[in-house]
Structure formats: C-alpha cells, structure tokens
Amino acid sequence: MTFLLDEIALATARLAEAGVPSPRTDAEEIAAFVHGVPRGKLHTIKDADFDARFWEGVARREAREPLQHITGRAYFRYLSLEVGPGVFVPRPETEVVAGWAIDRLREMDVASPVVVDLGTGSGAIALSIAQEVALAQVHAVEIDPVAYGWAKRNILEHGQGRTTLHPEDLADCLPELNGQVDLVISNPPYIPPGAIPRDPEVRDYDPSRALYGSGEDGLDEVRAVERTARRLLRPGGFAVVEHADQQGNAVYWLFAEENGWRDVRLRQDLTGRDRFVTARLTQD
C-alpha cells in the first residue's frame, strides 16, 4: 500500500467520525482532486509526490463544507459542472427529475423540442437536456446574479450552442415564447420559511435564495412556475416541478383541472419518496 492510500484510510476514519455520509468516497475524491488523477489511479501516486494539501481538503470536509466546494465540481448525470459558493449544488434526486423530462422529450414527435428550465442555478438540468435530447433548444432562466455567473460558465463549457441563458425572473420570463414550449421544468426554492435543513452542507453553504420558498408553505415560487408553465406551453406540453418529499399532495393540487391541466401525477425518486409532479396542458 502506498503512503497516499494509507493517508486516505486515516482521512476516511476522520470523516466518518465527523458524520460525513460517504467518508471513503469523499476522501478519495479530495485525494484525486489534489493530485490531479482519477480516483482509479490513486495507487499510482508515488510516496514522494504526496501533496499535503490533501489534509487541508479533508479538514474542510470534516467541518462539513460540501465536497463540491472543495473540488469545484459537481457531477450530474453525464456532466461535470463548475460549482461553488453562491450556487445550489445539484443533488442526485434531481437527476431522476431531469431523466423523466428527457424520456418524455425523446418520445415526442417533435423535430426540435423547445424546453425552458426555470431557476436553472448551475445549469445542471438545462445542460443535461441539451446533451441528451438531440436538437433540443433549451432556455435556462436565472435571475440571481451569482448563480447566473456559474450557469454561464457551465453553458460555455457544455452548452453545445443549444442552451440559451436568460437573466430573467421565472414569474414573467420569456413572453416571446408564449404558447410555443414543449416542456417546462423547474427545481425552484420550496423549503418553508422557518424550516431548518438537517444537513449542514445544505443549511450552512447552499444559498438561502435557492432553498427557501416564499409564503407560509414555501410554495409561492412553485405557484409562479405553474402560472408561467401554463403561459409558455403549447397545448399538450408538459410541466415538471420538483418539491420536498412532504409537499407532494400540495403541489399536485396546484395543477388544477380548471386551469387547463390534465394527467397530473405525483412521482417518486429512487428512494421511493415523493419528489416531483408532472402535468400536461390540455390539448385543443
């Protein structure tokens, strides 16, 4: 065993004691980042090449700073995205939400589907759709200037010319696309005011604007997404909205039949928890 692998074992124990959910993986990711190699090549680092900055990264993770802030990258589906302070770190559960949208878009009899991602943050959902749905034209909307900057960097790296970023509010954005969009998707802020996220990585590091929704129930932004989707979508187009696991029923009823919605469904993530609602705008 090399010196680096010995140090990774020690770091794993420290991170486990600090309550980090995936201590071995995180220790290896920090080591790979510091030494500039893939995780599978850590055993090739010579003892003389060990970089003591590894322990600086471990100390930051031990203090529950997000791994993605330490390495500067977040992995989402098939993408490696730049992230850091001021932008929401995309979560694995949102990959399921994006995956559902990608499957529906592939099934559509539309040559070049038009998609809008409301509150794009790092651009994770928008860029995944652009990468995985041939000829999709994706519009990413983000009003927060810091998050907009992160999204811009990621779109320049991965956008492939089919992702357009708009510095607009999700409540009144893109009037030029009214009635022309095939799918609207959003992971808006939805945590109720006064609720405290359990994980320190979320509570202490994710931007509050991306976490906490407005209104007593935290769902005012979801209500705005519903209104915007109703305005933007063509007849038969889909809306896809993420929510907290205990908000499923409340979000379901926001997509009311009297407002033109049908086929409203409450859907689960990989852990079986309610995670997102899908709905289809009534066709003429």
SVG drawing of the C-alpha trace seen along z (x, -y; Angstrom):
<svg xmlns="http://www.w3.org/2000/svg" viewBox="-62 -40 72 42">
<polyline fill="none" stroke="black" stroke-width="0.4" points="0.0,0.0 1.3,-3.5 1.6,-6.4 -1.3,-8.2 -3.6,-5.2 -2.6,-5.0 -3.5,-8.7 -6.8,-8.1 -7.6,-5.4 -6.9,-7.8 -8.9,-10.5 -11.8,-8.1 -11.9,-7.5 -11.8,-11.2 -14.6,-12.0 -16.8,-9.1 -16.4,-10.4 -17.5,-13.8 -20.7,-12.3 -19.9,-12.7 -22.3,-10.3 -19.8,-8.9 -16.4,-9.2 -14.3,-6.9 -15.6,-8.3 -15.1,-11.9 -11.5,-11.2 -10.7,-9.6 -12.3,-12.5 -10.2,-15.0 -7.1,-13.0 -7.8,-12.7 -8.5,-16.4 -5.4,-17.5 -3.1,-15.1 -4.7,-15.6 -5.6,-12.0 -8.8,-9.9 -9.9,-8.0 -8.9,-4.8 -5.3,-6.0 -4.7,-7.0 -2.5,-3.9 -0.1,-5.2 0.9,-8.3 4.5,-7.9 5.2,-8.5 7.5,-11.3 4.7,-13.0 2.2,-13.1 0.6,-16.6 -0.1,-17.8 -2.9,-19.9 -4.9,-16.7 -5.2,-17.2 -6.4,-20.8 -9.2,-19.5 -10.0,-16.8 -10.2,-19.4 -12.7,-21.4 -14.8,-18.4 -14.6,-17.4 -16.1,-20.8 -19.0,-19.7 -18.1,-22.1 -19.6,-20.5 -17.2,-18.2 -18.2,-20.1 -16.9,-23.4 -13.6,-21.8 -13.1,-20.2 -15.0,-22.9 -17.0,-20.3 -20.4,-18.6 -21.4,-15.5 -24.9,-15.4 -26.0,-12.6 -23.2,-12.7 -21.9,-16.2 -19.1,-17.6 -20.2,-21.1 -18.4,-24.0 -20.0,-25.0 -19.0,-26.9 -20.3,-29.5 -23.5,-31.2 -25.0,-28.4 -27.1,-25.4 -25.2,-22.2 -27.3,-19.8 -28.4,-16.7 -28.8,-13.0 -32.6,-13.1 -32.9,-15.9 -31.2,-13.5 -34.4,-11.5 -36.5,-14.6 -34.3,-15.5 -34.4,-11.9 -38.2,-11.8 -38.2,-15.0 -35.5,-13.6 -37.5,-10.4 -40.7,-12.4 -38.9,-14.7 -37.4,-11.7 -40.9,-10.3 -42.3,-13.4 -43.0,-13.7 -41.2,-17.0 -38.0,-17.5 -36.5,-20.2 -38.3,-20.4 -38.3,-23.7 -37.6,-23.4 -37.5,-26.0 -35.7,-25.4 -37.0,-27.9 -34.4,-28.8 -31.5,-26.9 -28.9,-27.5 -25.7,-25.8 -27.5,-24.9 -27.5,-21.1 -31.0,-20.3 -30.8,-22.5 -27.4,-21.2 -28.4,-17.6 -31.4,-18.0 -29.3,-19.8 -26.7,-17.0 -29.2,-14.0 -32.0,-15.2 -30.9,-15.6 -31.8,-19.0 -33.5,-20.3 -33.5,-24.1 -33.1,-24.8 -33.8,-28.1 -32.3,-28.4 -33.7,-31.2 -31.8,-32.5 -32.3,-35.9 -29.8,-35.6 -26.5,-37.2 -24.2,-34.9 -25.9,-31.7 -26.2,-33.2 -22.4,-33.5 -22.0,-29.8 -24.6,-28.8 -22.8,-31.0 -19.5,-29.2 -21.1,-25.8 -23.0,-26.7 -19.9,-27.9 -18.3,-24.6 -21.1,-22.2 -23.9,-24.2 -23.1,-22.9 -24.8,-26.0 -28.3,-24.8 -28.6,-26.3 -29.5,-30.0 -29.2,-31.7 -31.7,-34.4 -31.2,-36.8 -35.0,-36.9 -37.4,-36.2 -39.2,-32.9 -42.5,-34.6 -42.6,-36.7 -39.8,-35.4 -39.7,-34.8 -43.0,-36.3 -41.8,-35.8 -42.2,-32.0 -45.8,-32.1 -47.6,-29.0 -44.5,-27.6 -42.8,-25.5 -42.9,-21.7 -41.7,-21.2 -41.2,-23.4 -39.1,-22.1 -38.1,-23.6 -36.4,-22.8 -37.5,-26.0 -36.9,-27.0 -39.6,-25.3 -38.4,-24.9 -41.0,-26.7 -39.7,-29.7 -38.6,-28.7 -37.8,-25.1 -34.1,-24.2 -32.5,-21.7 -30.9,-18.8 -27.7,-18.5 -25.1,-21.2 -23.8,-21.1 -27.3,-22.4 -28.0,-24.6 -24.7,-26.4 -23.5,-26.5 -26.3,-26.4 -27.6,-29.9 -30.8,-30.7 -32.5,-32.1 -32.2,-28.7 -33.6,-26.9 -36.4,-28.8 -39.6,-29.4 -42.0,-32.3 -45.4,-32.2 -46.4,-30.3 -46.0,-26.9 -42.9,-27.8 -44.7,-27.1 -45.2,-30.6 -42.4,-30.0 -44.0,-26.7 -47.2,-28.6 -45.3,-31.0 -43.8,-28.1 -47.3,-26.7 -48.6,-30.1 -45.5,-30.5 -45.7,-27.0 -49.4,-27.5 -48.4,-30.6 -45.4,-29.2 -46.5,-25.7 -48.2,-24.7 -51.3,-22.5 -50.2,-19.1 -46.9,-20.3 -45.5,-19.1 -44.7,-20.7 -42.2,-19.1 -41.7,-20.5 -39.5,-19.2 -40.6,-19.6 -39.8,-18.4 -40.9,-14.8 -43.7,-16.0 -45.1,-18.6 -46.3,-16.2 -50.0,-16.4 -49.9,-20.2 -48.0,-20.6 -50.3,-18.1 -53.3,-20.2 -51.7,-23.4 -52.0,-21.9 -55.8,-22.2 -58.0,-20.9 -59.9,-24.2 -56.6,-25.8 -56.2,-23.5 -54.1,-20.8 -54.6,-17.0 -52.6,-13.8 -51.3,-15.3 -49.1,-12.7 -47.1,-12.6 -43.8,-10.8 -41.1,-9.4 -37.3,-9.5 -35.0,-6.4 -35.7,-6.2 -39.4,-5.9 -40.1,-9.4 -42.5,-11.8 -40.1,-14.1 -41.8,-15.8 -45.1,-16.5 -45.7,-16.2 -48.7,-17.6 -49.8,-18.1 -51.6,-21.2 -55.0,-20.4 -54.9,-20.0 -57.2,-22.0"/>
</svg>
